[in-house]
């Protein structure tokens, strides 16, 4: 019979902590990462064409940007749609520093790139701090408009920095930096030395603080009007290439560096959520007022999210500038911010790996659309009409419970699901013979295999197969209706005369495709594809073997 101390010990400490497996797993992961990067850089990269390398670079960079934006929009619950500005600031700052100082510094390529990552991160983080602080009292749509305005201001401002009369002088740049630093330091000192008071004393104290702030601004202005101003003006005005952008940046980015940045971003985001400080970010997302009432410093949380997300975007911008060899404002327009928001929403607001996978998938989809043939305008209209009719029919049938998965039509939906799997195999064969980059083909086959495994090889196949059959049947119905509706539209003579010969390039319709995908995700699964789940080995085990196997393993 067990003694009392033994029973107590078994209750208090049933699973004693063993640090060896933890560190063994971490060291094994680092070793596997180093081996993968070395093998990819040595054996795969030399055999890739320029087009394949660029496609993979852009997909990985946008995946990194989506994860960094997810830290602001998904994990912290803010709504920023000006993330491309931080991407641009990191690119233009690191590119300008490289053009000015790389040759004379004599620093080797890899250490210089590490330094430029730091430069891009610091410049973008400062911009994130400047955006985060004034926007603390804004939420929802108001914060979105503020960040959107910031992104456009940065883009337009940099377009005018061509070294001409409208460009900033170094005096202005240094003076603005000194002014911001002085005001931030003054506010910090005043908060520590003179806490807020109530009543008349508080009002007088506020006037004293205000007068002190004005004195600080006057002293900085006086400093800039001294000999320092004349020395700085000899440097000339800021020249970032204007609308043409900054050119002749040395191409020092390697593909493994971008891989490493993405993996590091995933690790930072995951460890933040696993740490106790990550609970504060989640609390702000769920209910900011309740989080503030329970002692969470919501101000610090939101500013930290903006600073970290902006710093990661700045590092991605630095890598892009040194891969592309130039930084043009047209590469960082408003649509870049919009597609990043779509990636976060489709991948799953709050899912780190979901944002990463959505970033890669949507960027490859955008490139894959360029390979498709032109689509007649009437066929496109017919496709939209048929999709709308099928969706309305689905909604009405669902309200009347005619399409219940566990109802009488379950056998029919199961057969449709099996037919959909066969159609997926046929689609894979067509996809293989299509003239596409092997990067896009690899991503497409990975998606098809994931669907095939999720539908047929998981414990949830009893419900997944009918659902897949419902989806496949709906898509087949759309395809069948489209030619008949298009034929009817051709019979309308005014419409035939207006757009009968008009065609659209699929790549020009990428925003329509992204918008439709975003609308469907928001309607059918508002939390996104992955929701708040993460793609991990535990997640794969739970899909393939069920929860019981995962707990027992």
NORMOGI-V765159 format. One record per pair of residues at least 4 apart in sequence whose C-alpha atoms are under 8 Angstrom apart, sorted by the first residue. I is the first residue (numbers start at 1). J is the second residue. Records with the same first field share a line. If there is no record, write none. Layout:
BEGIN
I: J + J
END
This chain:
BEGIN
2: 6 + 7
3: 7
4: 8
5: 9
6: 10
7: 11
8: 12
9: 13 + 14
10: 14
18: 22
19: 23
20: 24
21: 25
22: 26
23: 27
24: 28
25: 29
26: 30
27: 31
28: 32
29: 33
30: 34
31: 35
32: 36
33: 37
34: 38
35: 39
36: 40
37: 41 + 256 + 259
38: 42
39: 43 + 44
40: 44 + 45 + 256
41: 45 + 46 + 255 + 256
42: 46
43: 47
44: 48
45: 53 + 255
48: 52 + 53
49: 53
50: 54
51: 55
52: 56 + 437 + 438 + 439
53: 57 + 255
54: 58
55: 59 + 364 + 367 + 439
56: 60 + 439
57: 61 + 255 + 258
58: 62 + 363
59: 63 + 359 + 360 + 361 + 363 + 364
60: 64 + 258 + 259 + 262 + 359 + 360
61: 65 + 258 + 262 + 316 + 320
62: 66 + 340 + 359 + 360 + 363
63: 67 + 262 + 355 + 356 + 357 + 358 + 359 + 360
64: 68 + 261 + 262 + 265 + 312 + 313 + 316 + 356 + 359
65: 69 + 312 + 313 + 316 + 340
66: 70 + 340 + 341 + 343 + 344 + 355 + 356 + 359
67: 71 + 265 + 266 + 269 + 344 + 352 + 353 + 355 + 356
68: 72 + 265 + 308 + 309 + 310 + 312 + 313
69: 73 + 74 + 80 + 83 + 309 + 340 + 341 + 344
70: 74 + 75 + 344 + 349 + 350 + 351 + 352 + 355
71: 75 + 76 + 269 + 305 + 309 + 350
72: 76 + 77 + 78 + 79 + 80 + 302 + 305 + 306 + 309
73: 77 + 78 + 79 + 80 + 344 + 349 + 350
74: 78 + 285 + 344 + 348 + 349 + 350 + 351
75: 281 + 282 + 285 + 349 + 350 + 351
76: 281 + 282 + 283 + 284 + 285 + 301 + 302 + 305
77: 282 + 284 + 285 + 286
78: 139 + 140 + 143 + 285 + 302
79: 139 + 140 + 141 + 143 + 144
80: 143 + 144 + 147 + 148
81: 144 + 145 + 147 + 148 + 337 + 338 + 341
82: 86 + 144 + 147 + 148 + 149 + 150 + 151 + 152 + 334 + 337
83: 87 + 147 + 151 + 310 + 313 + 337 + 340
84: 88 + 151 + 313 + 332 + 333 + 334 + 336 + 337
85: 89 + 150 + 151 + 152 + 154 + 155 + 332
86: 90 + 124 + 125 + 127 + 128 + 310 + 311 + 313 + 314 + 317
87: 91 + 124 + 310 + 313 + 314 + 315 + 316 + 317 + 332
88: 92 + 155 + 314 + 317 + 329 + 332
89: 93 + 120 + 123 + 124 + 314 + 317
90: 94 + 119 + 120 + 121 + 123 + 124 + 313 + 314 + 315 + 316 + 317 + 318
91: 95 + 120 + 314 + 315 + 316 + 317 + 318 + 319 + 320 + 321 + 327
92: 96 + 240 + 246 + 317 + 318 + 321 + 327
93: 97 + 119 + 120 + 123 + 318
94: 98 + 116 + 117 + 119 + 120 + 318 + 321
95: 99 + 246 + 249 + 318 + 321 + 322 + 326 + 327
96: 100 + 240 + 246 + 249
97: 101 + 102 + 116
98: 102 + 116 + 249 + 250
99: 103 + 248 + 249 + 250
101: 105
102: 106 + 107 + 112
107: 111 + 112
108: 112
109: 113 + 252
110: 114 + 252
111: 115
112: 116
113: 117 + 252 + 253
114: 118
115: 119
116: 120 + 315 + 318
117: 121 + 314 + 315 + 318 + 319
118: 122 + 315
119: 123
120: 124 + 311 + 314 + 315 + 317 + 318
121: 125 + 310 + 311 + 312 + 313 + 314 + 315
122: 126 + 311 + 314
123: 127 + 311 + 314
124: 128 + 307 + 310 + 311 + 313 + 314
125: 129 + 306 + 307 + 308 + 309 + 310 + 311 + 314
126: 130 + 307
127: 131 + 307 + 310
128: 132 + 303 + 306 + 307 + 309 + 310 + 311
129: 133 + 303 + 306 + 307
130: 134
131: 135 + 147 + 150 + 306
132: 136 + 302 + 303 + 306 + 307
133: 303
135: 143 + 146
136: 299 + 302 + 303
138: 142 + 143
139: 143 + 144
140: 144
141: 145
142: 146
143: 147
144: 148
145: 149
146: 150
147: 151
148: 152 + 334
149: 153
150: 154
151: 155 + 334
152: 156 + 333 + 334
153: 157
154: 158
155: 159 + 329 + 332 + 333
156: 160
157: 161
158: 240 + 242 + 243 + 329
159: 240 + 241 + 242 + 243 + 244 + 245 + 329
160: 166 + 167 + 242 + 243
161: 166 + 167 + 168 + 238 + 239 + 240 + 241 + 242
162: 167 + 238 + 239 + 240 + 241 + 242 + 243
163: 167 + 168 + 236 + 237 + 238 + 239 + 240 + 241 + 242
164: 237 + 239
165: 237
167: 237 + 238 + 239
168: 172 + 173 + 237 + 238
169: 173 + 233 + 236 + 237 + 238
170: 174 + 232 + 233 + 235 + 236 + 237 + 238
171: 175 + 224 + 229 + 232 + 233
172: 176
173: 177
174: 178
175: 179 + 220 + 221 + 224
176: 180
177: 181
178: 182 + 220
179: 183 + 217 + 220
180: 184
181: 185
182: 186 + 216 + 217 + 220
183: 187 + 213 + 216 + 217
184: 188
185: 189
186: 190 + 213 + 216
187: 191
188: 192
189: 193
190: 194 + 195 + 209
191: 195 + 196
196: 202 + 205
197: 201 + 202 + 203 + 205
198: 202 + 203
199: 203
200: 204
201: 205
202: 206
203: 207
204: 208
205: 209
206: 210
207: 211
208: 212
209: 213
210: 214
211: 215
212: 216
213: 217
214: 218
215: 219
216: 220
217: 221
218: 222
219: 223
220: 224
221: 225
222: 226
223: 228
224: 228 + 229
225: 229 + 230
226: 230
227: 231
228: 232
229: 233
230: 234
231: 235
232: 236
233: 237
240: 245 + 246
241: 245 + 246 + 247
242: 246
243: 328 + 329
244: 328 + 329
245: 326 + 327 + 328 + 329
246: 326 + 327 + 328
247: 325 + 326 + 327
248: 325 + 326
249: 321 + 322 + 325 + 326
250: 322 + 325
251: 321 + 322 + 323 + 324 + 325
252: 322 + 323
253: 257 + 258 + 319 + 320 + 322 + 323
254: 258 + 323
255: 259
256: 260
257: 261 + 319
258: 262 + 316 + 319
259: 263
260: 264
261: 265 + 316
262: 266
263: 267
264: 268
265: 269 + 312
266: 270 + 352 + 353
267: 271
268: 272
269: 273 + 352
270: 274 + 352
271: 275
272: 276 + 277 + 278
273: 277 + 278 + 279
274: 278
275: 279
276: 280
277: 281
278: 282
279: 283
280: 284 + 291 + 296 + 297 + 298 + 301
281: 285 + 301 + 302
282: 286
283: 287 + 288 + 290 + 291
284: 288 + 289 + 291 + 298 + 301
287: 291
288: 292 + 298
289: 293
290: 294
291: 295 + 296 + 297 + 298
292: 296 + 297 + 298
297: 301
298: 302
299: 303
300: 304
301: 305
302: 306
303: 307
304: 308
305: 309
306: 310
307: 311
308: 312
309: 313
310: 314
311: 315
312: 316
313: 317
314: 318
315: 319
316: 320
317: 321
318: 322
319: 323
320: 324
321: 325 + 326 + 327
322: 326
327: 331
328: 332
329: 333
331: 336
332: 336
333: 337
334: 338
335: 339
336: 340
337: 341
338: 342
339: 343 + 514
340: 344 + 359
341: 345
342: 346 + 514 + 518
343: 347 + 355 + 358 + 359 + 362
344: 348 + 349 + 354 + 355 + 358 + 359
345: 349 + 355 + 518 + 527 + 528
346: 355 + 358 + 517 + 518 + 521 + 528 + 529
347: 351 + 353 + 354 + 355 + 356 + 357 + 358 + 359 + 528 + 529 + 530 + 531
348: 354 + 355 + 527 + 528 + 529 + 530 + 531 + 532
349: 355 + 527 + 528 + 531 + 532
350: 531 + 532
351: 355 + 530 + 531 + 532 + 533 + 534
352: 356 + 534
353: 357 + 534 + 535
354: 358 + 529 + 530 + 531 + 533 + 534 + 535
355: 359
356: 360
357: 361
358: 362
359: 363
360: 364
361: 365 + 443
362: 366
363: 367
364: 368 + 440 + 443
365: 369 + 440
366: 370 + 507 + 510
367: 371 + 507
368: 372 + 436 + 440
369: 506 + 507 + 510
370: 505 + 506 + 507
371: 435 + 436
372: 505 + 506
373: 505 + 506
374: 503 + 504 + 505 + 506
375: 379 + 380 + 503 + 504 + 505 + 506
376: 380 + 500 + 501 + 502 + 503 + 504
377: 381 + 499 + 500 + 501 + 502 + 503 + 504
378: 382 + 486 + 489 + 490 + 499 + 500
379: 383 + 482 + 483 + 486
380: 384
381: 385 + 486
382: 386 + 482 + 483 + 485 + 486 + 489
383: 387 + 478 + 479 + 482
384: 388
385: 389 + 482 + 485
386: 390 + 478 + 481 + 482 + 485
387: 391 + 478
388: 392
389: 393
390: 394 + 474 + 477 + 478
391: 395
392: 396
393: 397
394: 398 + 403
395: 399
396: 400
397: 401 + 402 + 403
398: 402 + 403 + 404
402: 407
403: 407 + 409
404: 408 + 409 + 410
405: 409 + 410 + 413 + 463 + 466 + 467
406: 410
409: 413
410: 414 + 466
411: 415 + 466
412: 416
413: 417 + 465 + 466 + 467 + 469 + 470
414: 418 + 465 + 466 + 469
415: 419 + 466 + 469
416: 420 + 466 + 468 + 469 + 470 + 472 + 473
417: 421 + 465 + 466 + 467 + 468 + 469 + 470 + 472
418: 422 + 465 + 469
419: 423 + 469
420: 424 + 468 + 469 + 472 + 473
421: 425 + 452
422: 426
423: 427
424: 428 + 448
425: 429
426: 430
427: 431
428: 432 + 445 + 448
429: 433
430: 434
431: 441
432: 441
436: 440 + 441
437: 441
438: 442
439: 443
440: 444
441: 445
442: 446
443: 447
444: 448
445: 449
446: 450
447: 451
448: 452
449: 453
450: 454
451: 455
452: 456 + 457
453: 457 + 458
454: 458 + 460 + 461 + 464 + 543 + 544
455: 460 + 461 + 464 + 465 + 468
456: 461 + 464 + 465
457: 461 + 544
458: 543 + 544 + 545 + 546
459: 543 + 544 + 545 + 546
460: 464 + 543
461: 465
462: 466
463: 467
464: 468
465: 469
466: 470
467: 471
468: 472
469: 473
470: 474
471: 475
472: 476
473: 477
474: 478
475: 479
476: 480
477: 481
478: 482
479: 483
480: 484
481: 485
482: 486
483: 487
484: 488
485: 489
486: 490
487: 491
488: 492
489: 495 + 496
490: 495 + 496 + 500
491: 496
492: 496
493: 497
494: 498
495: 499 + 500
496: 500 + 501
504: 508 + 509
505: 509
506: 510
509: 513
510: 514
511: 515
512: 516
513: 517
514: 518
515: 519
516: 520
517: 521
518: 522
519: 523
520: 524 + 525
521: 525 + 526 + 528 + 529
522: 526 + 527 + 528
525: 529
527: 531 + 532
530: 534
534: 539
535: 539 + 540
536: 540
537: 541
538: 542 + 550
539: 543
540: 544
541: 545 + 546 + 549 + 550
542: 546 + 547 + 549 + 550
543: 547
545: 549 + 550
546: 550
547: 551
548: 552
549: 553
END
